[in-house]
């Protein structure tokens, strides 16, 4: 997959089959669009082009709103799109100036002039241009002016999947990992560098890797304990993971801590990725460290069974 940070770097293939959007999560609905993109490109001996935006439009248009949480970081999204077989990925810098482009300007200046679109594939609810005025209906009624074919992934096709990024975010906020994973078509994951913590887990016989996530917009599932797979240096381990404030030890901030089962060694400074499989329990304050240790034994045995 070729990646472009600016439109000026992109040199259109002889037949561009194009789609655009934020594609947060690259979930089953997105995957349906991407598979159709590939089918059309193969039929025409063309190449697939995906136009996405960074930063996320809401970060620019609503900077005062700090609530935005995304399912994928930019690097995660790039990796997933590459795995889906996209030929060309254009990451268009999203600015206030871009948001003020009319739908006609967007089509003429970007889709036609810069990308030389031959076929455009979009979801039924996709909007573009200033105030999201552009739609499939607009494209269809003006198609004779643009010189490219237009295909819509219908509402029924998407509704049959029952999937959306919002539904996935809601499921994760509720700790409903099975629903989130079903809609994603894979386990939800996050990664970060392992940093030093208070080493309380080590004193209990449950050494944990304290994961520090660089991107504060990455969505964290509901606080609590989870059965996860943890990957480091391309090796996966069964693990239990806790997200929360650690009330038993009077924690002052939210942490993400993973105990890798059957792992021995030093993880400090390494990149650790965890894949969520099942919610085990809510976070709670135990009356003593011994009570916490007993619960961790139960959590570990249950996680081993699940994983």
N, C-alpha and C positions, 0 to 999 in steps of 0.2 A: 504494500500500500504506500502510495506517495502522499506526503503531507505538505500542505502549503499554509503558511501563516499570513500570506497576503495574496489577494487576487492577482496582482501583477506577476506573481511567480508561477501562476498556473498557465499551462499551455494546453488548450483543449484537444482531446483526441478527435478523430474524424467523426465519431458518433457518440455524443454524451447522453447517457441516461441518468437523470438527475433527481435527487430528492433533497429536501432541506428541513431543518428543525433543530431543536435542542437535543433530542434523543437522550434525555436523562434516563439512565438505567439500562438502555438498550434492551427493553423487555420484549415479551412475545409479540406485542403489537408492532413494535419497531422492526422486529425480526421478520415479520410478515411482509412489511414494506420492502425490506432489503432483499428478501428472496425474490420478490416480484421484480425488483430493479435488476437483479442478476439474470432472471429469465429473459427480460426484454433486451438486455445488453447482449446476451448470447445469441438471441434470435437475429439481431441486427449486426452481429460481429462488432459491437461497440464496447464501451467501457463505462463503469459505474462511477458517478460523482456524487459525493455527499457534502452538502454545504451546511455547516453548523456554526455556532456563534459562541464567542468567549470574550469577556465574562458572560455569565448567564444574564439575559436581558433584565431580569428583575433586580439584579445587583446594581445596574446602572440607572434604571428608571425609578426604582424605589429604594434609594440608598439608606433611607431612614428605617426601613423595615429589616430588622436583624433576624427575622424568623426563618428566612429561607434556608432549607437544608436539602442537599442534593443526594441522589442515590449513587452517583458516580462522580469521582473527581475527573478532571480533564484527562489525566494520563490513563485512568481506568477506562474511560469511554473510548479513547483512541485504541487501546488494546483490544477491547471488545469489537469495535468496528473492523479492525484488521482481521480478527478471527472470523468475522462474518464474510470476509472476502471482498470488502470495498476496495476499488482500484485507486480512487483519488479522494482524499479528505481535505476539504478547504475549511480552515478554522478562521472565520471572518471576525476580526475585532469588532465587538459590539460597542457602539458609541451612541450618544444622544443624536448626533447628526444622522447616523444610519437609521435610527428610529423615526426620523422625520421624513424619510423618503416615502413618496407616495407609492402605491402598489404598481402604478404604471412605470415610474422611474426604476423601481426595484427590478421589474421584469425586463425593461429595456436595457438598463445599464449593467445589470449583473447577470441575469439568466440568459439574455440574448447576446449582448456584446462581449462580456467577459468569459462566460462559460460556454457559449454557443450550444445551448441546450437543444437536443433533438426530440427527446421525450422527457416529460416531467411527471413524476409519480408522487402523489401526496395523500395523506390521510384525509378522511371526510371532514374533520374539524380543524384542519390546518389553516391558519390565517397569516398574512404577511403584509408588510407596508405600514405606513403611518396609521395609528389607531386600529391596527389589524383589519383594515378595510378590504384587503385582498382575500379572495376565497376561491374555491373550486368553481363556483358559479360564475364569478367574474372572469376567471381564466377561460372557461368554456365559451362564454359569450363573446370574448375578444380573441379567441384562438386564431382567427384568420389574420390578425395583425401581428402575431408573434412568430409564426412560422415553426412552431413545434407542437408535437402531439401531447395530449394531457390525459393522464389516467388517474382515477381516484380509487383508493382503497375504501370500499363502501362502509357505511355505518354498521351494516349487518355483519360484514366480515370482522370488524373490530369488536362489535358487541358480542359476537359468538365466542370470542376469546375472553370477554369480561375483564379486560385488563386496562389499566392506566397507571401512570406514574403516581397520581394522587392516591389511588387505591393501595399501591405498594407502600407508600409513605405511611398511610393510616395503619396498615397491617403491622408495620415495624414499630410504630408508636405504641401499639397494643401488645407487642410481644408475640404477634401471630406470625411466626417464622414460616410455617408451612404454607400459608396463603401467599406471603411475599415471595417465597422461593418458587411457588407454582407459577405466579405471574411473570417472574423474571426468567423462568426456564433454567435456573441455576441457583446455587446457594448465594444469599447475600453475603458480601464480604467487605472487609476494611483492612487497612494496613497502616503500619507506622513503625517508627524506630523504637527499639527497646531501651528504656532509660531506667536509672536507679530509682527505686522506691524506698519505703521504710523497712523493707525486708521482714515484715511481720509474718507473711506467709511462710517464709523459710523457717522461722522459729517454730511454726506449727507442723512442719513436715510437708508443707505444700508451697514450695518455691514458685513464685509467679513472675511472669514477664510483664512489666509495666509498659503499655504501648502508648506512645505519644504520636497523635495524628497531626500532621502539619496543617491540613486544610480544615479550618474551623466550620466550613459550610457542609462538611460530610455528615450525613444523617446517621445518628446513633440509634439503635433500637432502644426500646424501653429499658429502664434500669432493672437489673436482676441478673440471675445466673443462667448460663446457656451451655448446651453441649455444642462444641465446635470442632472443626478440624483446624489445626494451626500449621502453617507452612513456613519453613525457614530453610534457606539454601536448597530449595527445590525438593525438600523432604517433608512429608506430612505426618503429623502426630495427632492422636486423639487428645482432646483437651477440654477443660472446663474454663469458662470465661465469666468474669463478673464486671458489670457496668454499674457504677454508682458511687455514692459518697462514703461507703464503708462506715456506717454508723456505730458498729461494735467497737471500733478503734478511734472514734471521734474524728473521722476524716473531714477535712476542710474543703475538699474540692472533688469533683467527679473524676474517677480514674477508670481505666480499662485494663484489667489484669487477667492474664491467661496462665493457667497451670497446665503445662504440657505433660501428659501421662507418658511414663517410660522414656523420659528425656533426661539426660545428664549433660551438663556443660554450662558454659557462660554465653548468654545471649546479648549482653550489653552492647549497644551500638549497632546491632543487626536489624535488618528489616524483617518484620514478622507480619504475615497476612493470615487472617482468621476467616473461616467460612462457617456461617451460622447454620445449624441443623435443627435445633429445638430449644424452646424456652423451658428451663427447669423449674424456676421458682422466682418469686419476688425477692428483692433485697429486704433484709430486716435487721433489726438490732438484737443481737444475742446477749444473753445475760452474762456470759463469760467467754473467754477465748477457748476454753475447753468445749463449750457448747457449739461454738463456731467450727472448731476442728471436727467435731462429730458430724456436723451437717456437711462439711466438705467431703468427708468420707462417703456419705450417702450420695452427694452430688457426683463424685467421681465414679462410683459404681454404676449409677444410673446412666451417666454419660457413656461409659464403656459399653453398656448394653445397647444404648441408642445408636452409637457410632459403629 
